[in-house]
Amino acid sequence: MEHLAELTDAQLVVRIARSDDGALAEIYRRHARAMYGLARRVVGDVAEAEDVTQEAFLHLWSRPEGFDARRGSLRTYLLTHVHGRAVDVVRSRAARRLRDERATPGGILAGDDLDREVWDLAVADQVTRTLSMLPTDERTAIELAYFDGLTYREVARRLSRPDGTVKSRIRSGLRRMRSDLVADGARDR
């Protein structure tokens, strides 16, 4: 019996079509982090990103014939599915917010909701501005770890740096960001 880690993605998809859950687990091991990172970046919410990623794997499990190796790699296929579903989630959220606004008398958010929305936007803007002011090495490491969903070790490999250096840069950058944000008054109300 072949060891699953030695099989190509296309071979694993054939096994998934035969209901081999070990093949799905191997594909998950290979691609879940990239899929989650993309979903997290698009939807901006941990739970929704996890749901989108899980839905993509369920789709592959239930419709493995949808993947055609002649048209591209499995990673591209999965990331395309995740991106499309994540965009649907964002659109749905926007439509729901619009319906809620219309349902509120006068078509505006209630006072507390409006205050919260303004506060969240202001804090997000401060975080973006603070992140952009970090030294490039710290900013890049933080973006890879938090927005792309990579582990310290994966960030280190991607940047060709020792693990300890990457950990230090991320810690230093986060400490600097926290200090700057607290100084700017960006604490949760």
DRENZA-200518 format. One line per field, with one value per atom (N, C-alpha, C, O): atom name; z, x, y; residue number from 0. Coordinates in pm, 1 decimal. Each point is the difference from the previous one (the first is absolute). Layout:
BEGIN
seke: (CA:...)
c3: (Z:...)
c1: (X:...)
c2: (Y:...)
lumvo: (NUM:...)
END
This chain:
BEGIN
seke: (N:CA:C:O:N:CA:C:O:N:CA:C:O:N:CA:C:O:N:CA:C:O:N:CA:C:O:N:CA:C:O:N:CA:C:O:N:CA:C:O:N:CA:C:O:N:CA:C:O:N:CA:C:O:N:CA:C:O:N:CA:C:O:N:CA:C:O:N:CA:C:O:N:CA:C:O:N:CA:C:O:N:CA:C:O:N:CA:C:O:N:CA:C:O:N:CA:C:O:N:CA:C:O:N:CA:C:O:N:CA:C:O:N:CA:C:O:N:CA:C:O:N:CA:C:O:N:CA:C:O:N:CA:C:O:N:CA:C:O:N:CA:C:O:N:CA:C:O:N:CA:C:O:N:CA:C:O:N:CA:C:O:N:CA:C:O:N:CA:C:O:N:CA:C:O:N:CA:C:O:N:CA:C:O:N:CA:C:O:N:CA:C:O:N:CA:C:O:N:CA:C:O:N:CA:C:O:N:CA:C:O:N:CA:C:O:N:CA:C:O:N:CA:C:O:N:CA:C:O:N:CA:C:O:N:CA:C:O:N:CA:C:O:N:CA:C:O:N:CA:C:O:N:CA:C:O:N:CA:C:O:N:CA:C:O:N:CA:C:O:N:CA:C:O:N:CA:C:O:N:CA:C:O:N:CA:C:O:N:CA:C:O:N:CA:C:O:N:CA:C:O:N:CA:C:O:N:CA:C:O:N:CA:C:O:N:CA:C:O:N:CA:C:O:N:CA:C:O:N:CA:C:O:N:CA:C:O:N:CA:C:O:N:CA:C:O:N:CA:C:O:N:CA:C:O:N:CA:C:O:N:CA:C:O:N:CA:C:O:N:CA:C:O:N:CA:C:O:N:CA:C:O:N:CA:C:O:N:CA:C:O:N:CA:C:O:N:CA:C:O:N:CA:C:O:N:CA:C:O:N:CA:C:O:N:CA:C:O:N:CA:C:O:N:CA:C:O:N:CA:C:O:N:CA:C:O:N:CA:C:O:N:CA:C:O:N:CA:C:O:N:CA:C:O:N:CA:C:O:N:CA:C:O:N:CA:C:O:N:CA:C:O:N:CA:C:O:N:CA:C:O:N:CA:C:O:N:CA:C:O:N:CA:C:O:N:CA:C:O:N:CA:C:O:N:CA:C:O:N:CA:C:O:N:CA:C:O:N:CA:C:O:N:CA:C:O:N:CA:C:O:N:CA:C:O:N:CA:C:O:N:CA:C:O:N:CA:C:O:N:CA:C:O:N:CA:C:O:N:CA:C:O:N:CA:C:O:N:CA:C:O:N:CA:C:O:N:CA:C:O:N:CA:C:O:N:CA:C:O:N:CA:C:O:N:CA:C:O:N:CA:C:O:N:CA:C:O:N:CA:C:O:N:CA:C:O:N:CA:C:O:N:CA:C:O:N:CA:C:O:N:CA:C:O:N:CA:C:O:N:CA:C:O:N:CA:C:O:N:CA:C:O:N:CA:C:O:N:CA:C:O:N:CA:C:O:N:CA:C:O:N:CA:C:O:N:CA:C:O:N:CA:C:O:N:CA:C:O:N:CA:C:O:N:CA:C:O:N:CA:C:O:N:CA:C:O:N:CA:C:O:N:CA:C:O:N:CA:C:O:N:CA:C:O:N:CA:C:O:N:CA:C:O:N:CA:C:O:N:CA:C:O:N:CA:C:O:N:CA:C:O:N:CA:C:O:N:CA:C:O:N:CA:C:O:N:CA:C:O:N:CA:C:O:N:CA:C:O:N:CA:C:O:N:CA:C:O:N:CA:C:O:N:CA:C:O:N:CA:C:O:N:CA:C:O:N:CA:C:O:N:CA:C:O:N:CA:C:O:N:CA:C:O:N:CA:C:O:N:CA:C:O:N:CA:C:O:N:CA:C:O:N:CA:C:O:N:CA:C:O)
c3: (0.0:0.0:0.0:74.5:-157.4:-11.1:122.9:59.7:-23.8:109.0:-56.7:-102.0:166.7:-54.2:-27.0:-95.2:177.3:-17.0:-130.4:-49.1:-6.7:-123.8:-124.9:-110.6:127.2:-114.1:-45.1:79.4:-205.8:-51.1:43.8:42.3:-52.8:33.0:-86.7:49.8:-178.1:-91.1:42.5:-5.5:47.4:45.9:127.9:19.4:65.9:122.7:-29.9:66.5:-164.8:-36.9:-52.5:27.9:-103.0:-46.6:120.8:0.6:100.4:121.4:74.7:58.9:-60.8:63.6:-69.9:64.7:-195.9:-75.8:43.4:-18.8:75.9:51.2:150.6:67.0:-15.1:142.3:94.9:110.2:-151.2:84.7:83.0:-49.0:175.2:83.4:36.1:33.9:-40.5:22.1:-109.0:26.7:-150.0:-110.5:23.2:-26.8:77.1:31.0:111.0:-4.9:103.7:109.3:-52.7:45.6:-140.3:-57.6:-79.5:7.1:-82.1:-73.8:98.4:-22.2:129.3:104.7:54.0:14.6:14.5:53.6:-96.1:42.6:-170.7:-100.5:-27.6:-25.2:29.5:-53.9:96.1:-32.0:147.2:88.9:44.7:5.6:25.7:51.2:-104.5:33.3:-156.0:-106.0:-23.0:-21.1:25.2:-20.5:112.0:-24.9:148.5:113.7:-5.8:26.3:-60.0:-8.5:-100.8:26.7:-141.4:-100.6:50.2:-12.6:68.9:51.7:109.1:3.7:84.1:111.7:-54.0:49.8:-151.1:-58.3:-65.6:10.8:-77.9:-70.9:95.9:-6.7:97.0:85.4:125.9:57.5:-13.8:116.6:131.5:98.3:-93.6:122.2:13.1:-95.4:212.8:22.1:-21.3:-74.7:139.3:-8.6:-143.6:-48.9:-17.8:-138.4:-91.8:-92.2:116.4:-80.9:20.9:-95.3:218.6:26.7:-71.7:-57.4:60.6:-68.6:-150.7:-61.9:3.9:-144.3:-36.2:-99.6:178.7:-25.3:10.5:-84.6:188.5:17.0:-116.5:-49.6:6.0:-112.5:-127.0:-78.1:58.2:-118.3:5.3:-102.0:220.3:13.0:-15.0:-59.6:113.0:-17.2:-147.6:-48.3:-22.0:-142.8:-74.7:-85.5:117.9:-63.7:32.5:-87.6:211.7:42.3:-74.3:-43.6:29.7:-61.7:-152.8:-66.0:9.5:-145.8:-49.5:-62.3:88.2:-43.2:-152.1:-50.8:-20.8:-147.3:-51.9:-116.9:201.2:-40.3:-25.3:-70.9:128.2:-21.1:-124.8:-16.1:-72.1:-123.0:-3.7:-20.8:41.1:6.3:-128.3:1.8:-113.9:-126.5:-2.0:-78.9:164.6:0.4:100.6:-2.5:89.4:97.6:123.1:9.6:84.0:121.6:96.5:-8.5:98.8:101.8:90.7:40.0:-7.5:86.3:-64.6:67.5:-195.1:-70.2:1.4:22.5:-46.5:1.7:136.3:8.4:98.4:135.2:36.3:57.4:-90.4:31.9:-78.1:51.5:-174.0:-79.1:65.0:8.9:36.2:67.5:129.0:27.1:52.0:125.2:-27.9:67.3:-164.8:-30.8:-39.8:48.5:-135.9:-42.1:115.4:11.5:73.7:116.6:98.2:56.5:-35.0:92.7:-50.4:78.3:-207.0:-57.8:19.7:30.1:-46.8:24.8:144.1:25.0:69.6:141.6:23.7:69.4:-126.7:16.6:-60.8:60.6:-179.1:-64.9:81.7:15.0:37.1:81.1:126.3:40.1:21.2:120.2:-32.5:76.6:-189.6:-40.4:-28.8:37.8:-104.8:-29.3:129.2:13.5:81.8:128.8:74.0:58.2:-60.8:66.7:-64.2:69.5:-202.3:-70.6:36.0:21.0:-13.7:40.9:140.4:27.7:62.5:138.0:8.0:77.1:-157.4:-0.6:-49.5:53.0:-153.7:-53.9:100.2:4.8:75.8:98.3:119.1:69.6:-45.1:109.6:-42.5:-111.9:200.4:-37.4:-54.6:59.7:-173.5:-62.3:-81.5:-60.5:58.1:-82.3:50.6:-76.4:203.6:54.8:114.1:52.2:-14.5:110.8:130.4:15.3:78.1:132.9:60.2:-40.1:136.5:58.0:46.0:-35.7:115.2:50.1:-113.5:0.3:-97.8:-113.3:-84.2:-44.5:23.4:-78.5:70.8:-62.8:194.5:77.5:-10.2:-18.9:31.2:-5.0:-138.5:-11.7:-92.8:-137.8:-23.4:-57.2:101.0:-17.1:78.6:-49.7:172.5:82.7:-66.0:-7.1:-41.6:-64.7:-122.9:-22.2:-57.2:-119.1:38.8:-64.1:168.5:44.9:50.0:-30.8:107.8:51.6:-115.4:-2.8:-91.9:-115.1:-77.2:-45.0:29.9:-69.0:77.8:-59.4:192.1:81.8:-8.7:-7.9:9.3:-10.1:-133.8:-5.6:-101.5:-133.3:-5.5:-51.9:104.7:-1.0:85.6:-40.5:158.7:89.4:-63.9:7.6:-70.8:-67.1:-111.7:-17.3:-56.9:-112.1:47.2:-77.4:202.1:52.8:58.0:34.5:-24.0:53.2:-99.8:-120.0:168.8:-92.3:-90.4:41.0:-161.9:-101.1:47.3:-23.4:90.1:41.9:102.0:-4.9:97.6:98.5:-66.2:24.9:-108.4:-66.7:-86.7:4.6:-83.0:-88.5:79.6:-36.7:144.4:82.7:60.9:2.6:45.9:59.7:-106.5:24.7:-140.8:-106.7:-40.3:-18.8:5.0:-38.4:108.3:-30.6:157.4:109.6:22.0:18.2:-19.7:37.4:-117.5:14.1:-128.4:-113.1:-94.9:-66.0:59.0:-87.2:78.4:-59.1:192.9:81.7:10.4:23.9:-41.4:6.4:143.8:81.3:-50.1:130.0:0.7:-103.9:223.6:9.0:-93.9:-73.8:78.7:-80.4:-149.8:-75.2:31.8:-140.8:-41.2:-110.6:199.9:-28.0:-13.3:-89.7:180.2:-2.9:-132.2:-60.3:15.6:-127.9:-115.3:-88.3:89.7:-109.5:-7.7:-109.2:225.4:3.6:3.5:1.6:-0.4:9.2:121.3:-10.4:124.5:126.4:106.1:-12.7:116.6:110.5:72.6:5.3:50.4:72.5:109.9:14.1:62.8:111.7:-45.4:67.3:-180.0:-54.2:-35.4:29.8:-93.1:-38.4:123.9:5.4:94.6:123.6:64.4:44.5:-40.0:59.6:-76.7:60.6:-192.4:-80.8:19.4:8.5:-1.6:19.8:139.2:14.4:86.0:137.2:10.4:56.0:-110.0:5.0:-72.5:50.9:-169.1:-76.2:70.5:3.4:53.9:72.0:124.9:32.9:36.2:118.7:-39.4:66.8:-175.3:-48.6:-41.5:30.1:-98.5:-42.6:120.3:3.7:95.6:119.5:69.3:39.8:-26.3:65.0:-75.9:60.0:-192.6:-81.6:4.8:7.0:-10.9:2.1:133.9:5.0:103.9:132.3:12.2:54.0:-104.4:4.1:-81.4:34.2:-143.0:-83.5:54.5:-55.7:165.8:59.4:-65.7:16.4:-89.0:-68.8:89.8:-31.8:140.6:88.5:-17.8:-33.3:56.1:-12.9:104.8:116.0:-158.5:88.9:92.1:81.9)
c1: (84.1:-84.1:88.4:97.7:-132.4:78.6:-19.0:-107.6:209.8:-9.4:-64.0:45.4:-149.5:-77.2:85.2:-26.1:126.1:83.4:79.5:45.7:-29.4:76.3:-85.9:53.1:-184.3:-90.7:-14.4:16.3:-46.6:-28.0:-139.8:-80.2:52.2:-133.9:-105.4:-105.4:133.6:-95.7:-27.9:-114.4:217.6:-19.5:-84.0:-82.1:103.4:-78.5:-146.9:-88.1:60.9:-138.4:-68.6:-117.8:189.7:-55.7:-38.2:-105.1:189.7:-29.9:-119.2:-78.7:64.6:-115.9:-128.2:-102.1:108.6:-116.7:-39.2:-114.1:208.0:-26.1:-27.4:4.8:-33.7:-34.1:115.6:-22.0:144.1:117.3:20.5:53.7:-96.8:11.4:145.1:30.9:57.0:142.2:57.2:86.6:-135.4:43.9:-45.3:74.3:-197.1:-49.0:84.2:31.3:4.6:84.3:135.8:52.6:3.6:129.2:-13.6:87.6:-195.3:-22.6:-19.7:48.6:-119.2:-18.4:136.6:27.0:57.8:133.3:77.9:70.5:-82.8:76.0:-55.1:77.1:-207.4:-58.6:-85.7:-34.5:-0.2:-93.9:51.2:-77.3:203.9:52.3:-12.0:-39.2:71.8:-11.7:-146.3:-34.0:-52.0:-142.9:-56.2:-72.9:107.9:-47.2:54.8:-73.2:199.4:59.7:-72.3:-24.8:-9.1:-74.0:-139.6:-44.5:-24.1:-135.2:2.7:-86.2:183.7:11.9:23.7:-56.4:139.6:30.0:-124.7:-22.7:-57.4:-117.8:-113.9:-57.9:24.1:-117.7:31.6:-89.2:214.8:37.8:-53.3:-4.0:-37.2:-57.1:49.0:-7.5:57.4:57.4:-103.4:25.2:-141.1:-101.4:-51.1:-15.3:-10.6:-47.2:107.0:-31.4:156.9:109.8:10.9:23.4:-40.0:1.8:-115.5:17.6:-136.4:-116.6:23.5:-30.3:84.2:26.4:99.0:-18.7:123.1:101.0:-61.8:24.2:-103.6:-65.3:-94.8:-4.5:-70.5:-91.2:75.4:-48.9:167.1:79.0:41.6:-2.6:41.0:37.4:-122.1:9.8:-123.8:-122.9:-39.4:-46.7:66.0:-29.3:90.2:-47.4:176.4:92.5:-40.3:3.6:-41.6:-37.8:-125.6:-7.6:-89.4:-126.9:3.1:-79.2:170.9:6.4:145.0:45.0:27.7:140.4:14.8:104.3:-208.0:6.7:5.6:31.7:-61.8:7.7:143.3:22.2:74.3:140.7:51.1:-16.3:78.5:59.2:146.6:30.4:59.4:143.7:52.0:102.4:-172.4:44.9:-23.6:61.8:-149.8:-33.3:83.5:-1.8:73.5:82.7:24.2:-45.9:119.1:35.9:-118.5:-93.8:100.0:-103.9:0.2:-106.1:223.9:7.1:-75.3:-76.7:97.6:-69.9:-150.1:-78.4:38.5:-141.3:-62.1:-106.8:175.0:-51.8:-2.3:-97.7:204.5:5.2:-106.0:-56.9:30.9:-104.9:-135.7:-81.2:57.3:-126.0:-12.1:-105.0:211.6:-1.0:-24.8:-81.2:150.0:-17.1:-144.2:-58.8:2.6:-137.5:-98.2:-89.7:106.9:-89.3:20.2:-97.1:221.5:28.0:-62.4:-55.9:65.0:-63.4:-151.3:-63.1:4.1:-143.8:-35.4:-102.0:185.9:-24.1:3.0:-86.1:184.8:11.1:-121.2:-55.9:15.6:-116.9:-126.3:-83.0:68.8:-115.8:-4.3:-105.6:222.4:8.4:-39.3:-72.4:119.9:-33.0:-149.7:-62.5:5.3:-144.1:-81.0:-99.8:141.9:-68.1:7.4:-98.6:216.9:16.2:-91.4:-61.9:53.6:-86.7:-146.7:-74.5:32.6:-137.8:-26.9:-105.8:203.5:-16.5:-10.8:-79.7:160.2:-5.5:-135.1:-55.1:2.3:-130.7:-110.8:-99.7:117.4:-101.7:0.0:-100.9:211.3:8.7:-71.0:19.7:-102.4:-70.7:95.5:103.7:-140.4:83.9:114.0:77.2:-65.3:102.2:141.4:94.9:-77.2:134.7:19.8:-96.8:217.6:30.1:-46.9:1.0:-42.0:-34.6:124.3:111.7:-129.6:110.0:117.4:114.0:-139.2:109.2:69.7:122.4:-199.8:58.3:86.7:108.3:-156.8:75.1:129.5:105.5:-113.5:120.2:101.0:119.4:-167.3:87.6:65.6:119.4:-201.3:50.7:108.5:104.7:-129.7:98.4:126.4:111.1:-128.2:115.0:83.1:122.4:-189.6:70.5:76.6:113.6:-174.4:67.8:122.0:104.8:-119.7:111.5:115.9:115.9:-147.1:104.6:66.4:122.3:-201.6:57.5:94.2:106.1:-144.4:84.8:130.1:107.4:-117.3:119.6:92.2:122.0:-180.2:81.6:73.6:119.4:-191.4:61.6:112.8:107.9:-132.6:101.0:121.2:114.5:-140.5:108.7:82.3:122.9:-190.7:70.7:89.1:113.1:-162.6:77.3:123.4:93.6:-92.6:113.3:110.5:107.6:-134.3:102.0:114.6:-19.0:137.0:109.2:-44.9:-78.8:128.5:-43.8:11.9:-91.1:202.2:17.5:-104.9:-47.2:9.7:-102.7:-137.7:-77.8:48.4:-131.0:-22.3:-107.0:207.3:-13.4:-24.7:-86.3:160.1:-17.2:-140.0:-63.2:14.8:-134.5:-106.4:-94.8:109.2:-99.0:-6.1:-109.0:224.2:1.0:-63.5:-73.7:102.8:-52.6:-149.1:-75.5:32.8:-137.9:-96.2:-116.9:161.8:-90.8:5.6:-98.9:215.6:11.4:-13.8:-4.4:-2.4:-22.2:117.6:-19.0:140.7:118.0:49.9:-18.8:81.9:62.8:133.6:46.9:14.0:132.1:98.1:74.8:-77.4:94.0:-21.3:96.8:-222.4:-28.4:41.4:49.9:-71.1:44.0:152.3:54.9:11.6:146.8:49.6:93.7:-157.2:38.9:-25.5:84.2:-200.2:-35.9:97.9:34.6:10.3:90.9:147.2:88.3:-61.9:136.8:72.6:113.0:-179.1:55.3:-15.3:-86.9:169.8:-14.6:-133.3:-52.7:-1.3:-127.4:3.6:-92.9:200.5:11.3:-3.8:-58.5:120.0:-0.7:-142.0:-42.2:-30.5:-138.5:-85.7:-78.1:91.5:-77.5:30.0:-90.8:216.6:38.9:-58.8:-48.1:51.1:-54.3:-150.1:-51.9:-17.0:-144.6:-31.4:-83.9:149.8:-23.6:31.5:-77.7:191.0:40.4:-101.0:-38.9:-3.1:-97.0:-133.0:-60.3:13.6:-127.8:8.9:-94.2:206.8:19.5:-1.6:-62.3:131.2:5.0:-141.5:-40.6:-32.2:-136.0:-90.5:-75.2:82.6:-82.7:28.6:-91.6:219.3:39.3:-54.1:-54.5:70.3:-48.3:-151.6:-53.8:-15.2:-146.4:-53.2:-96.8:160.1:-43.6:26.4:-82.4:197.8:30.6:-101.0:-30.1:-21.7:-99.3:-141.1:-93.8:77.0:-131.0:-85.0:-122.0:181.1:-77.1:-19.4:46.5:-113.3:-34.6:-147.2:-79.0:42.5:-139.9:-82.1:39.5:-151.9:-85.2:-78.9:-77.1)
c2: (-118.6:118.6:124.7:7.9:87.4:122.1:88.2:2.5:67.4:96.1:126.4:51.9:-2.2:112.6:124.3:73.5:-50.1:119.2:-5.1:103.2:-222.8:-14.8:17.4:9.8:-6.0:11.4:144.9:92.7:-74.7:134.5:41.6:-83.2:211.2:48.5:-68.5:-39.5:25.4:-64.5:-144.2:-45.1:-27.0:-137.1:-3.2:-89.7:187.1:7.1:28.5:-54.6:138.6:29.8:-126.1:-22.2:-59.7:-127.8:-85.0:-64.3:64.1:-77.7:58.4:-74.1:206.6:63.2:-45.3:-23.0:10.6:-47.5:-141.7:-42.1:-29.3:-136.0:2.7:-103.2:223.3:20.4:-29.8:-50.4:80.5:-18.5:126.1:99.3:-103.6:119.7:32.1:114.3:-211.6:26.3:90.2:83.2:-100.0:85.6:143.8:94.5:-78.8:134.9:63.0:119.0:-198.6:50.4:46.8:101.6:-174.7:39.3:129.6:86.2:-71.8:125.3:114.8:110.9:-137.8:101.7:42.8:119.2:-216.2:31.3:88.4:91.5:-118.0:74.5:139.6:92.6:-76.3:123.0:82.6:113.8:-167.5:69.3:137.0:95.6:-85.1:126.6:111.8:111.8:-140.9:101.3:35.5:116.4:-217.3:25.1:87.0:96.0:-131.1:77.7:143.3:95.5:-80.9:133.1:87.6:117.6:-173.0:76.0:34.0:114.1:-211.6:24.5:106.0:87.8:-95.4:96.8:140.2:97.4:-88.4:130.3:60.7:120.5:-202.1:50.8:31.0:108.4:-202.4:21.1:79.2:62.3:-63.5:79.5:-52.6:74.0:-200.0:-56.6:-143.9:-77.5:42.1:-132.8:-110.2:-94.6:105.8:-105.7:-15.8:-111.9:223.8:-8.4:-57.5:-75.2:109.8:-54.9:-150.8:-74.3:29.1:-144.0:-69.1:-107.5:169.5:-57.7:-9.6:-102.0:208.5:0.9:-109.6:-69.9:54.3:-102.7:-139.2:-86.1:64.9:-130.1:-28.8:-112.5:212.6:-18.7:-40.9:-81.6:138.2:-36.2:-147.0:-68.9:20.7:-140.7:-91.2:-107.2:149.2:-78.2:-6.8:-103.1:214.1:2.9:-99.1:-74.7:74.3:-93.9:-143.4:-86.4:60.3:-134.1:-47.1:-114.8:203.5:-40.4:5.3:-67.3:147.5:13.4:-3.1:96.1:-202.5:-5.4:6.7:41.0:-80.8:4.3:143.6:21.8:75.2:140.7:46.0:98.1:-168.1:33.8:-69.9:-120.9:198.4:-53.5:42.9:117.4:-212.4:29.4:63.2:68.4:-90.6:59.7:151.5:71.5:-23.6:143.1:79.8:123.0:-190.4:70.7:-85.2:-113.8:171.7:-73.2:-7.5:79.3:-174.6:-12.9:122.5:48.0:2.4:118.1:116.8:68.7:-46.2:107.5:-24.8:92.2:-216.2:-36.5:30.4:60.8:-103.7:21.4:148.3:48.3:23.8:142.4:78.2:96.2:-137.0:64.9:-22.1:92.0:-213.7:-29.7:81.3:58.3:-54.3:76.2:147.9:63.4:-9.6:142.0:30.9:96.6:-177.8:22.1:-7.0:83.5:-183.2:-13.9:114.1:50.4:-8.4:110.6:129.5:76.8:-52.9:119.4:-7.1:101.3:-220.2:-16.6:35.3:64.2:-106.0:29.4:150.9:54.0:13.3:145.3:70.0:91.4:-133.4:60.3:-24.1:89.7:-209.7:-32.9:85.8:49.0:-31.9:83.7:143.9:63.5:-12.3:137.1:13.1:99.2:-199.7:4.5:-5.4:70.9:-154.5:-9.1:133.0:45.2:17.5:129.4:103.8:80.6:-82.7:93.3:-23.0:95.7:-222.7:-30.6:49.3:56.5:-78.1:45.5:151.6:53.4:15.7:146.0:48.8:96.5:-162.8:38.5:-28.0:72.0:-177.6:-35.6:94.4:11.3:55.9:95.7:128.0:47.3:9.3:123.0:105.8:28.9:27.8:102.1:-58.5:74.4:-208.4:-64.5:19.3:-18.1:54.3:16.5:-97.8:-55.4:34.4:-89.0:62.4:122.1:-206.2:49.6:63.5:-32.7:123.4:75.8:-83.5:29.5:-134.6:-84.3:-73.6:-12.9:-35.7:-70.5:93.1:-37.7:158.3:97.1:37.0:8.2:14.2:30.6:-114.4:23.3:-145.1:-116.6:-12.8:-27.7:48.9:-8.8:105.1:-30.2:152.5:107.7:-32.5:18.3:-66.6:-35.6:-110.0:10.1:-116.0:-111.2:47.3:-42.0:128.4:51.7:84.7:-7.7:87.3:83.7:-86.3:27.6:-131.9:-88.6:-75.6:-13.1:-36.4:-70.5:91.7:-43.1:168.2:96.1:22.7:8.8:0.5:18.9:-121.7:14.5:-133.3:-122.1:-3.1:-29.5:60.2:2.0:102.1:-28.7:146.4:106.1:-40.1:20.3:-77.1:-41.6:-111.5:1.1:-97.6:-109.1:54.8:-45.6:141.3:54.4:76.6:19.9:22.7:77.1:-89.0:48.9:-178.8:-91.4:-15.3:20.1:-55.4:-33.5:-114.5:-85.2:83.9:-96.7:-144.3:-79.5:43.4:-138.5:-42.9:-113.5:202.5:-32.2:-5.2:-92.1:190.3:6.9:-124.3:-60.7:23.2:-115.5:-127.3:-79.8:59.6:-119.8:-3.9:-105.6:218.3:6.3:-26.5:-74.7:134.0:-20.9:-146.2:-54.1:-11.1:-140.8:-87.4:-93.8:125.0:-81.2:23.5:-95.5:220.4:28.9:9.5:-36.1:83.0:14.4:-118.7:-31.8:-34.5:-116.3:-130.4:-107.9:117.9:-118.4:-94.5:-119.3:169.8:-85.7:-13.7:90.5:-203.1:-18.3:75.3:46.3:-35.0:63.2:-69.9:64.1:-197.6:-78.6:24.0:11.1:-3.0:24.0:141.8:21.1:75.0:136.6:2.4:63.9:-134.4:-5.0:-58.2:52.4:-161.1:-59.7:96.1:16.0:47.4:90.8:116.7:44.9:4.6:114.7:-40.8:85.8:-216.4:-52.3:57.1:47.8:-53.4:49.1:-108.8:-86.3:89.1:-96.7:19.8:111.1:-220.1:6.0:106.1:79.6:-79.8:94.7:144.9:84.9:-56.5:136.0:41.6:111.7:-201.6:31.2:21.3:95.1:-182.6:15.7:134.9:70.2:-35.4:127.8:117.2:95.8:-102.0:109.5:13.9:111.3:-222.8:6.1:54.9:88.9:-141.0:50.0:148.7:77.2:-38.6:140.6:88.4:105.2:-147.6:77.6:11.3:107.3:-219.1:3.5:86.7:72.2:-79.3:84.2:147.9:82.4:-50.6:137.8:46.1:112.2:-199.4:34.8:23.4:97.4:-187.7:14.5:132.6:72.0:-41.2:125.2:121.2:92.7:-94.5:111.9:11.8:110.5:-224.2:3.2:48.6:75.9:-119.7:46.9:149.9:73.9:-29.4:142.2:82.6:114.4:-174.7:68.4:-14.7:56.9:-133.8:-15.0:-107.2:1.0:-92.1:-104.3:-121.6:-109.5:128.4:-111.1:-29.7:88.3:-214.8:-37.3:74.4:11.0:38.5:78.8:-87.8:50.0)
lumvo: (0:0:0:0:1:1:1:1:2:2:2:2:3:3:3:3:4:4:4:4:5:5:5:5:6:6:6:6:7:7:7:7:8:8:8:8:9:9:9:9:10:10:10:10:11:11:11:11:12:12:12:12:13:13:13:13:14:14:14:14:15:15:15:15:16:16:16:16:17:17:17:17:18:18:18:18:19:19:19:19:20:20:20:20:21:21:21:21:22:22:22:22:23:23:23:23:24:24:24:24:25:25:25:25:26:26:26:26:27:27:27:27:28:28:28:28:29:29:29:29:30:30:30:30:31:31:31:31:32:32:32:32:33:33:33:33:34:34:34:34:35:35:35:35:36:36:36:36:37:37:37:37:38:38:38:38:39:39:39:39:40:40:40:40:41:41:41:41:42:42:42:42:43:43:43:43:44:44:44:44:45:45:45:45:46:46:46:46:47:47:47:47:48:48:48:48:49:49:49:49:50:50:50:50:51:51:51:51:52:52:52:52:53:53:53:53:54:54:54:54:55:55:55:55:56:56:56:56:57:57:57:57:58:58:58:58:59:59:59:59:60:60:60:60:61:61:61:61:62:62:62:62:63:63:63:63:64:64:64:64:65:65:65:65:66:66:66:66:67:67:67:67:68:68:68:68:69:69:69:69:70:70:70:70:71:71:71:71:72:72:72:72:73:73:73:73:74:74:74:74:75:75:75:75:76:76:76:76:77:77:77:77:78:78:78:78:79:79:79:79:80:80:80:80:81:81:81:81:82:82:82:82:83:83:83:83:84:84:84:84:85:85:85:85:86:86:86:86:87:87:87:87:88:88:88:88:89:89:89:89:90:90:90:90:91:91:91:91:92:92:92:92:93:93:93:93:94:94:94:94:95:95:95:95:96:96:96:96:97:97:97:97:98:98:98:98:99:99:99:99:100:100:100:100:101:101:101:101:102:102:102:102:103:103:103:103:104:104:104:104:105:105:105:105:106:106:106:106:107:107:107:107:108:108:108:108:109:109:109:109:110:110:110:110:111:111:111:111:112:112:112:112:113:113:113:113:114:114:114:114:115:115:115:115:116:116:116:116:117:117:117:117:118:118:118:118:119:119:119:119:120:120:120:120:121:121:121:121:122:122:122:122:123:123:123:123:124:124:124:124:125:125:125:125:126:126:126:126:127:127:127:127:128:128:128:128:129:129:129:129:130:130:130:130:131:131:131:131:132:132:132:132:133:133:133:133:134:134:134:134:135:135:135:135:136:136:136:136:137:137:137:137:138:138:138:138:139:139:139:139:140:140:140:140:141:141:141:141:142:142:142:142:143:143:143:143:144:144:144:144:145:145:145:145:146:146:146:146:147:147:147:147:148:148:148:148:149:149:149:149:150:150:150:150:151:151:151:151:152:152:152:152:153:153:153:153:154:154:154:154:155:155:155:155:156:156:156:156:157:157:157:157:158:158:158:158:159:159:159:159:160:160:160:160:161:161:161:161:162:162:162:162:163:163:163:163:164:164:164:164:165:165:165:165:166:166:166:166:167:167:167:167:168:168:168:168:169:169:169:169:170:170:170:170:171:171:171:171:172:172:172:172:173:173:173:173:174:174:174:174:175:175:175:175:176:176:176:176:177:177:177:177:178:178:178:178:179:179:179:179:180:180:180:180:181:181:181:181:182:182:182:182:183:183:183:183:184:184:184:184:185:185:185:185:186:186:186:186:187:187:187:187:188:188:188:188)
END
